[in-house]
Amino acid sequence: MSVNLSFVEGLIEQILADAEEQPWPGGTARDARLPWLPRKVDAVVGMRRVGKTWFLQQTLAQRVEEGAPRASTVYVNLEDERLWQLEAQQLGLFVDLFYRRHPELRGTTCTFVFDEIQTVPGWERFVRRLVDTEDVHVCVSGSSSKLLSREIATSLRGRSIATELFPFSFREFLRHHGVHVPRGRQPGRQQRSLIEQKVGHYLRSGGFPEVQGVDEPLRRRVLQDYLDVVLLRDVVERHGVANVVALRRLMRRLLSAPAGLFSVNRLHNDFRSQGVQVGKDSLHAFVDYLHDAFLFFPVSIHTDSERVRQSNPRKVYPIDPGLVSAAAPQGGWGTGQLLETLAFLHLRRQGHELAYYRHADGTEVDFIVQRPKGPEAIQVSADLTSANTRKRELRALEVAMEDLGIRRATVVTLSANERVRLPTGTVSIVPFWMWALDLALS
């Protein structure tokens, strides 16, 4: 046992020494910000490859720029293959050995970042003790929404604040490609044309940082690898899934119909007719697992009745449109579904709880959003040039506004920009780029 402990101590000493010499990476600045409250653990969660590591390291670099000593910022990647057998009680060695290296920093506020901490079972007790006994700020990250909703909330007992990180937002996407749009200022004609061109690229390629600027064939291969890793490591291994065939078929089905209505009962019948053996309970669990891994987000119908909510299908959105075109290039989706996915992600990044609306007459509205000034109805329609499409979308909004007492609604499009007065209130029709850059909101 002493030999093992000595080996672990030596390994951690080396990791700490290497971390001090490693320069912080550059890369595109993210708009997300950590709350950074005293005695609170900042938890950064999101799917693999969305840029959590870069974001955390950029956050540490910012701390140093603000005057913190470089040695007081400690970054540990717990997916380092040398740490694969690390146990929770050994996590404390990082702190003990750090202060052995820098005794002069005791009594000052140091920052410890533990990346992908969910790989160490029992990590919660260590973090809780660290925050309670040392003058430190702790950041943790993970690739499972369990870290956000269940493990963090219950195990850290109110000591944490979670920040979700997604692939690049449209503003971050533009920044990455060298297009900087000042907040609150309309761009000139030349920049506007460039932004409109970038919308098409964003719609197809998505916002995962690593694939920006990569040719389509290679981008598809990289994104397909992302899906395989999430499926095998964050779902199959984590939850002990045995029926991988049905799980993979479910994932492909959801990617082939982004922003579509989803019913486990209907899917179960489809699978049974195709000879895929899987139970309904398993399908329900698989959907939850894919949500846990941040791959898909379900949205329920707008209602105060839990019974109605449970009996109606949910809409399901992938975390990035690039995954759709990579995994299901010949799927039944179109530009409208990808645009609706981008609209969902924009609203989710803002922290909104979302629901879709359906009236008894069959009319639907994509999102009902609770804003500080009251609820807003948001419809997504890529092209309103057809008179029938325009009439249908505005009619759906008018019904929802009258039914829910909403006075403000928005239609997100690819190009149209106007205001429409309805008997129930005002509808703003805006292109996605203006809406996503907050240039069309009063």
Secondary structure, DSSP 8 states (H G I E B T S, - for coil): -HHHHHHHHHHHHHHHHHHHHS--------S------TT-EEEEE--TTSSHHHHHHHHHHHHHHTT--GGGEEEEETT-GGGTT--GGGTHHHHHHHHHH-GGGTTS-EEEEEETGGGSTTHHHHHHHHHHHSSEEEEEEESSTHIIIIIHHHHTTT-EEEEE--S--HHHHHHHTT----TT----HHHHHHHHHHHHHHHHH-S-GGGTT--HHHHHHHHHHHHHHIIIIIIIIHHT---HHHHHHHHHHHHHSTTEEE-HHHHHHHHHHTT----HHHHHHHHHHHHHTTSEEEE-BS-S-HHHHHHS-EEEEES-HHHHHHH-TTSS--HHHHHHHHHHHHHHHTT--EEEEE-TTS-EEEEEEEETTEEEEEEE-S---SHHHHHHHHHHHHHHHHHHT--EEEEEESS--EEEEETTEEEEEEEHHHHHTT-S--
